[in-house]
Amino acid sequence: MLPAAVLQQARDEILDWQGSLMSVMEVSHRSAPYQSLAQKAEADLRQLLSVPSEYQVLFLQGGATGQFAAIPMNLLRKRTKVAYVNTGIWSQKAMAEAQHFAKVVEVASGASSGFCHIPAEQDWHRDEGSAYLHYTSNETIGGVEFHSIPDSLGIPLVSDMSSDLLSRPLDVSRFGLIYAGAQKNMGPAGVTVVIVREDLLGSAIRETPSILNYSLQAAEKSMLNTPPTYAWYLLGLVLEWLIQQGGLEAIAEVNQEKAETLYRAIDDSSFFHNPVVPSCRSQMNIPFAITPPGLESSFLLEAKKVGLVNLEGHRSVGGFRASIYNAMPLSGVKALVDFMVDFERRYG
Ligand SMILES: Cc1ncc(COP(=O)(O)O)c(C=O)c1O
């Protein structure tokens, strides 16, 4: 969900943006007002994440999936191997795409637990010759999240933060590159944020399409071609909203309370179950199931009747999943918990 205040502002400005008598969708991306909108969004993102000056911030298209290919194309730097930590479905999709460009070394895998844990760092099979080390900060489907930044031992660290960027403070200086599709904590689908250290730029492989080439995009301020103007505008409004909430420390506190509230309810119940090892549980996406199975459709139907929607687990795993991104208030989580307690009382 997006913050209600952001949607209300977008509604109010839809026919007349900043006195232009046009929607922001209708103005040219080269116009001065749009250019300042774009610059403000970048400045706000830099402020929220304290992005060091030697990093480029790009607003691209093609989703995080586009980045699965762009990353090896741009960052191989004449090496032949790339290292990936496999913590679930999104890691695997990133690895599959990287395989088109380089030998993919799997340094660690959560397969032994059905991707319900993150292997301890001391057990990772490091590969010093790799161009970079990639990990998925939050596995959106499995509900597995890193709660500290791994040590990449000098190799540029790359992270897919599609589903947890801006949910908590982050030390950007530990990374070579961070990327995230906006559609979880940052805005609507259509714009993808890439934060990349400048010294990694300039060596894209020859076949890299221009729109996936970070150096070219950086030189053109992410406007090598027409950018997703409305998505960028909404992203800017979400960033302003986040600053008004008190920034990442403040939102992290709320996010922690939300997650603890829901995990407590699941763990206190003998009816609902979350399979993830507690130290690796996601604060953003909380999958759960009912044991014994068979009540899934009643749960979803009754939840919908009281206004609790989008609780289906990802189609690849089934069960339920509560995605409690920044815009979800604590009251929303409490409403879900109340419903779960009542459902268990009636069916448990
Ligand atoms: C962690 C993660 N990586 C990548 C993706 C793919 O993102 P996109 O649909 O923007 O390509 C998703 C989408 O849900 C995701 O959650």
Ligand as a Chemical Component Dictionary entry (heavy atoms), coordinates in Angstrom:
data_LIG
# 
_chem_comp.id                   LIG 
_chem_comp.type                 NON-POLYMER 
_chem_comp.pdbx_formal_charge   0 
_chem_comp.three_letter_code    LIG 
# 
loop_
_chem_comp_atom.comp_id 
_chem_comp_atom.atom_id 
_chem_comp_atom.alt_atom_id 
_chem_comp_atom.type_symbol 
_chem_comp_atom.charge 
_chem_comp_atom.model_Cartn_x 
_chem_comp_atom.model_Cartn_y 
_chem_comp_atom.model_Cartn_z 
_chem_comp_atom.pdbx_ordinal 
LIG C1 C1 C 0 13.320 -9.197 -3.664  1  
LIG C2 C2 C 0 12.759 -8.988 -5.032  2  
LIG N1 N1 N 0 13.610 -8.935 -6.075  3  
LIG C3 C3 C 0 13.164 -8.744 -7.324  4  
LIG C4 C4 C 0 11.814 -8.591 -7.592  5  
LIG C5 C5 C 0 11.369 -8.385 -9.009  6  
LIG O1 O1 O 0 11.024 -7.054 -9.130  7  
LIG P1 P1 P 0 10.362 -6.456 -10.474 8  
LIG O2 O2 O 0 8.992  -7.024 -10.554 9  
LIG O3 O3 O 0 10.401 -4.989 -10.195 10 
LIG O4 O4 O 0 11.236 -6.852 -11.607 11 
LIG C6 C6 C 0 10.897 -8.624 -6.541  12 
LIG C7 C7 C 0 9.457  -8.459 -6.813  13 
LIG O5 O5 O 0 8.594  -8.686 -6.011  14 
LIG C8 C8 C 0 11.391 -8.828 -5.237  15 
LIG O6 O6 O 0 10.534 -8.874 -4.207  16 
# 
loop_
_chem_comp_bond.comp_id 
_chem_comp_bond.atom_id_1 
_chem_comp_bond.atom_id_2 
_chem_comp_bond.value_order 
_chem_comp_bond.pdbx_ordinal 
LIG C1 C2 SING 1  
LIG C2 N1 SING 2  
LIG C2 C8 DOUB 3  
LIG N1 C3 DOUB 4  
LIG C3 C4 SING 5  
LIG C4 C5 SING 6  
LIG C4 C6 DOUB 7  
LIG C5 O1 SING 8  
LIG O1 P1 SING 9  
LIG P1 O2 DOUB 10 
LIG P1 O3 SING 11 
LIG P1 O4 SING 12 
LIG C6 C7 SING 13 
LIG C6 C8 SING 14 
LIG C7 O5 DOUB 15 
LIG C8 O6 SING 16 
# 
